Amino acid sequence: MGAEIGATTSLFAYDDAIARYLKSTGREEIADAATAIAHHLRADDEVLADPRSHYDQVITIDLDTLAPHINGPATPDLARPVGELGAEARENGWPMEPSAALVGSCTNSSYEDITRAASILRKAAADGLKVKTPLLITPGSEQVRATIERDGLLEVFEAAGATVLANACGPCIGQWSRPESITSEPNTIVTSYNRNFPKRNDGSPNTLAFVTSPETVVALALAGTLDFDPLHDTLTNGDGEQVSLAEPVGEELPAAGFTPGESGFIAPPESGTGVEVVVSPDSDRLQLLTPFEPWDGEDLTALPVLLKAKGKCTTDHISMAGPWLKYRGHLENISGNLFIGAVNAFTGETGAGKDQLDGTTKPYPDIARHYHEAGQSWVAVGDENYGEGSSREHAAMEPRFRGCVAVITRSFARIHETNLKKQGVLPLTFADPADYDRIEEDDRLAIRGLADLTPDLPVTVTITKPDGSTVDIACIHTMNDEQIGWFRAGGALNIIRAAQHRD
């Protein structure tokens, strides 16, 4: 979850558990090399002694007092102990009975995660309990799937009535069967995934998603309600007996080792220079990319604000997944989802704004298409942590394709900011966050002094009001010399392509 707070990476001290994992997955040489320098792969003594003198923020978690938590809805950082969720759900009118319980995908789907979830189901079955909520399992990899099948764990889930899905992103990004009879009404789901933004899991604004651990997902599936505390509450079995769920037990690594399962690897030709990529012009799923135009050397002027986003605007809000993923190879078609989840700061409406070329209200993708066809460049304005979430490249490619030249925010999620740079879009931040409020729906913006764009120096943005009055604000950026070169070239790919032609 480091990406959620803009972290480049998350570090864990090297220990025996990491060494055991490396060896069990055929990486003995790496384990041996790391063990030889293990004293360097941990926090320094002076840091451990006084961490607050080395870090801006230190969070201490007492594992002895930590209870199972569940986060959501709508954001992965809204957390409370699972035992408090029932009361909160009643207070807010959230549907109490989950419509689905989901374990796995890329997050919380290791062998140990799966064994912990299976241990609860195995004991529950012995105690006469049945799953009351549709339960879906997504193994984290082909290796995990093949190993849990060999070790009989898939049988445990299937005996409980669970559906085992393909090793893929699956429901986490909306790739699963969800009847409209469910999604057309307010409903809740519980998952062990890592993100739960609105519409992410099934495209429906009616679905409230909660994220928690695999074992807690299974516990709530057995209970059939959000109002269940697995630490203290009991369930009634078929004989009317009160049953407490067993404490989950996980196996760190498979006793018989991992089995790789089936390999889908197809070796490429030794040289790809003679390979011609043929894409049908009639395809609605594949489209050859046309290089973006380089910067013309002039300041950017008279730019309409296509979007001013209010509050959270994640990569899911910018480029929704689910049914749109079939168009990932067709930039024009997938751009039909551009900003459909973003909240318009001027109206409070989701996914629609004012087309400044004709004055009508339209879905954002239609406005972007109109601007693109008219040759009208534009800007988007964001709030705090704009672009939070997965490192979805299309969330930067689509705005660029449709003519976005700059995104101005109170703050960026770091990965999305970098993706914008790679596509040749200027990622600017208000020097004074209050300047976000200065920008109004019918304003036009100009970004000046681009010929002198330099690392660490601010950029002047001029806001022109409908009455012709202007106000200048300062914006800052984090581009280095190389990234400024990406902007001038029209994107990093143009520089790579030019270098290949030179070679």
N, C-alpha and C positions, 0 to 999 in steps of 0.2 A: 504493500500500500504506500510505499515511498513516493510513487508517482503522484498520488493524490495531494501531497503537500509540496510538489515541485522538486522533489529530491532527484539528483542524478543517479544515485545508487544508495543502497542500504548495506551496511557492513555488519558482519557478525564475527566475533572472535573465533579463530580456529580452535577446535577441540576434538576430543576423541570421537564424538558423534559424526562430525564431518568426515573424519578419516575413515570411519566404518562405512559411511555411505559411498565415498569415492571408491573404496575397495570393492564394495558389493556391486558396483555398476561398471566394473572393469577398468577403473582408472587408478590402479595401484601405483603407477609411476608418479602420478600427481600427488597422491596421498603421501608417498615416501618423501617427495621433494618438499611438500608443505610441512610434514612432521619434522624434517631436519632444521627448519627455520621457524618452528612453532612459537618460539619466544618473541619473534618479531610480529607475529600475526595476532596480536592481542593489544589491548589498551596499555599504554605506558603506565608505569607505577605512579608517576606524578599526576597523571590524568585521573587515575582511579582514586588517588588520595584527595584531589580537589577538582572534580569535573567542572564545577561552575566557573572556574577561572579559565577554562579552555573552550566551553560551549556556550552559545547564547541561551539555550534552554535545556534543562535536564529533567526528565520525567522518571520518577521512581514508582515501580509497580510492586506491591507486596503480594507475591503469589499465594501466600498463606490465606489471604483474605479475598482473593479474586474469585468472583462468582461468574457463572456463565452469563454472557451478555448477548444482546441482540440489537442491531442497528437499523435505523430507518423510521419511517419510509422516506423515499425521495433523495436521500443522501447517506453515504456510508459513515458519516461522522456524528450521527444522532444516536447516541448509545445509552442503554440503560440495562440493569440486570434483567434477565429474562423473566424473573418472578414479578417484575413491576409492569410488564407489558400489558397484561390483561386489564388492569385498572386504567391504564393510559388509553388502550383501545376503546374501552367503554366510554371514557370521557370524550374522545374525539369522534366517536361513531364509526370506527373502523370495523369492517366485517371481521367477526371473531373466528370463523371457520376458514382456514386456508384452503384455497382452491387447488394448490399444488405445493409439494415440498420437493426441493431439488438439491442434490448433493453432487459436487464435483466441478467439472470444467477445468480450467488451468489452475484454479486456486483451491486449496483445501481438498486435494484429490490424490494425495500420495498414498502409498501402500499403508502407512500408519493411519492416515485419516480414514481410509476405507475399512480397515480392521476395527477401528474404534466404533464406527457406525454399525458395522455388522455385528459386533459383540452385543450391542443393545438389542438389535432385532432378534438375535439368536436366543437370548435369555427371555425376551418378551414373548416369543413364540412358545417357549417351554412353560411360561406362566399363563398361557391361554389368552394373550393379548393379540389383537389384530390392528394393522395399520388402517387408520380412518381417513387419511388424506392421500390422494394420488402421489406416489413417490417415484421420482425419476433420478437415475444415477448416471453420471457422465464420468467415466474413467479419465484420469489426467493425461494418459498417453497410451500408446499401444503396448508398451512394456508393462505398465500397471494393469491394463485390461487383461493381457495374457497371463500375468502372474496371479491375479486374483481369481481368474477362471481356473487355473491349475490348482490353486489352493482351496477351491470350493467356496469362495466368498460370493461369487456371482449366484450360486445356488441359494445362499441365504437370502439375498435380496429378491430373487425371483420367487422363492417360496413365500415371501411376505407380500407378494403381489406387485413388487416394484418393476418399473420398466428401465432396462439398461440401454442407454443411448450410445451413439457413435462417439469415438474419441475426437471431440471437436469443441469449438466454442459453444455451439448449441444454444440452449435457452438463455444463456448469459447475454447473448447479443440478439435474442429474438428468433432463433432458428429452431422452432418446435411447433407442434400442432396445438393451437389454442382456439377452441370453438368460440365463435362470436357470442354464443349464449352465455359464456363466462365473461369475456372481456367487455361486453356491452354494458355490464353492470359493475358497480363497485365491488372489488374483490381483493383478497390479500394472497400473497405467496411468501414462503420462507425458503431461503436459499443459503448455500455456503459459498456463494460467489463473492466477488470483491466490489461490485458496483451495483447500485440500485436506483439510478436516476430515473425520473419519470419517463415512461414509454420505452425504456431500454429493453426490458425483458420480453415484451410482446407487442410493443407499439401502441398499447392502450393507456390513455390517461387515467382509466378507472382502476388499474392494477397498482396496488400498494405493495412494494417489495421490501422485505426485511432480510438482512444478512446476518448470519451467525455461524457457529461451528457445525461440522457434519453431524456430530452426535446430538446437538441441540435440534437440528433439523429433523432428525429421526425421532427424537422425543416428542416434538410437536406434531409430527405425522401420526404417531401412535395415539396422541391425545386428541387430535382432530380439532384443536382450538389453540388460540394464542394465549388463553388464560390458563397456563399450566407451568408450574415451576418444578422441573425434574429433580431438584434437590429436596423438596419437601412434600410435594403433592403425590397422590396415588391415583391409579387408574383402576377401573372395574373390569374384570375379565368376564368371560362367558358364563362362569359359575356364580357370578355376583361377588367374587372375592376382591378385596382391595389389594392392589399390587404396586409395589414401588419399583421403578426402573433401576436396573443394575448400573453400578458405576462403569462407565466405558473403559474397556481395556484395549490398548493398541499394541501392535507388534511393530517395533521400529523398522525392522527389515525382515524380509521373508527368510525363513530358516533354510529353505532350499535354494536361496538366491533368486535373482530376477531372471525371467525368460523374456527375450526381446520381442516375441511375437512375430507377426508378418512385417516384412520390410516393403515399403512402397517406393523405395529408391530406384530411379532409372538413371543410369549413368549418362551424362551428356557426351556429345562427340568430342574428340580430342581438340578439335578446332571448330569454333562456331562461326568463323568469319564467312563461310560459304553458305550458311543457313539463311534461307529467305523466310521471313515471317509473313504468312499470308492470312489476312483477316478479311472476311467478307464485308463489303460496304453495307450489306443489309442486316448485319448482326446487331442485335440490340443488347448484347452482353459483352462484346469486345469492340474496341475502337483504338486504332493507332493514335498515339499522342502527337499532337502538333506542338513544336517548341513554342514556349511563351516568348513574346516580343521583348527585346531588351529595353531598358530605360532610354528615353529619347534625349536625355541631357537637360530637360527643362523642369522647372518647378511644377508641381501638381496643383492645379487650380480648379475652381468651380466644381468641387466634388460634393455630390449629394450624400447624405447619410442614409444608406440603405437600411441599416439596423442600428438602433441603440438598445442594447440588451440590458434588462434589469435583473439584478441578482445573479444566481448561478447560471452560467452558460458553458456547459461542458462540451466535450467533443461529441457526445451523444445529441446534445441540442443542436450543434452545428451540422453534423452529418449523421443522421440516425442509421442504425444498423437494421437488423431483422430482415424484412422483405426486400430491402434495398441492396443487400449484399450481393445479389445476383448480378448487379450492375457494376461491381467493383472494377471490372476491366473496361468499362465504358464511361469515360469521364462526363460526357454530356448527359447521359441518362441518369447517372447517380447524382448529378447536380440537381435533379428534381427534388432532392430531400434537403436542400440547403436552408439552414436556419428554421426548419419547420418546428423545432422544439423550443426556439428562443422566445423569451417573453419581451414584447415591445414595451420599452420604458415609457413611451408617450401615451399608450392606450391601455396597457395591462393585458392586451390580447396576445395569444400565443400563435406564432407562425405567420403573421401577416403584418403589413405596414402600408405606408403611403408611397405610391409611385410618383416621384417628383417630376416625371416627364409628362404625365397626363392627369395627375391629381387624384387618381382613383386608389381605392384600397384593394390590395391583392395579396395572395400568399407570397412570402419572400422569394421562393424559387421563380415565380412568374415575374416579379420585379427585377430580379437579377438577370433573367433571360432577356427582358426588355432592354435593360441597360446595355447588356452585352451586344445585342443586335444593333443597338443605336450607337455603339462605340463610346458609351458614356462610362468613364471610370468612376469609382465610388469608394467610400470608406465604411467600415463598421466600427462601432463604439461599444466597448465592453465595460463591465463592472470589475469586481475583485476576482482574482484567480481565473480569469477568462481562459477557456480551453482546458480546464481540469478534466481528468479522466484518462482514458486509454490514449496511446500515441497514434491516433488514427490519422494517417497521412491525408486521407480525403478531406478532412476538416480544414486543411490548408490548401489543398489542390483545387477544391471546388470554388472557394471565393476567388482564387487567382484566375481560374479559368473564366469566371463570369465577370472579371474586370475589377476586382478589389485591388487597390494599390496600397492600402494601409489599414491597419487595425489599431485603434487607440483605446487604451484601457486604463483602469486604475491599477491593475496588476495582472500579470500573466502566470499561467502554469508553464513552467520552464520548457517542458518538452514541446508543447504546442507552439510556444514562441519560437523555438528553434525550427520547427517545421515551416512556419511562416517565412522565416529567413531563407530557408532552402528553396522556397517557391518564388522568391523575389518580392514578397510582400513586406512592407515596412511595419515592424511591430513597435509601436510607440506607447509610452506610458506617460500619463499626466504628471508633470512635475509637482503640481498641486492637485491632489485627488479631488478637491472640491470643484475643479474645472469641468469635471464630468457633468455637473449640473448646468453648466453654461450652454451646452449644446442642445438645440431645440430642433423640432422635426423638420422645419423648412429651411434650416441653415444650409449654407454652402461653405465648404472648408477648402483652404489652400495650405499646402505644405511647402515652405520656402527654404531656400538656402541649400538645396540638395546637391548642388555642384561642390559645395564645401562640406558635405557630410563626412564627419570624422568621429572616430571612437571617443566616447566619454563626453562629447560636446552636445548640448541640447539642440533641439530642432524647433523652429518657430512655426506654429499653426495659426493661421488667421481664420477667424469665424466671421462670415458675412451674414448679417441678418436680412430678412426679407425687405426691410426698409432701406437697405444699403449701408447701414452702420456696421462697423467692424470692431473686433476685439482680438488682440493677439494673446496667445497662451504659449507657455513653454512646455515642450514634451521631451522626454529623455529616451534613450535607447541603449541597448547592450551589444550592439553589433561591433565586431572587431573588423580589422581591415579586410580579412578574407570574406566575411559575411557582407560587408558593404560591396565587395566585388560581385557577390551573388546578386544583390539588388540591381546593380548596374548592368549585369549580363542578362537579366531577366530570369534568373534562377540558377541554382547550383548545377543542374543537369546541363545547362547550356555551356558552362565552363568545362565540364567533363567531356561533352561532345566535341567541343573545339579542340581540346587537348588530344583526343583520339584521332581527329582528322590531321593534326600536326604530326602525330607519330606515324 
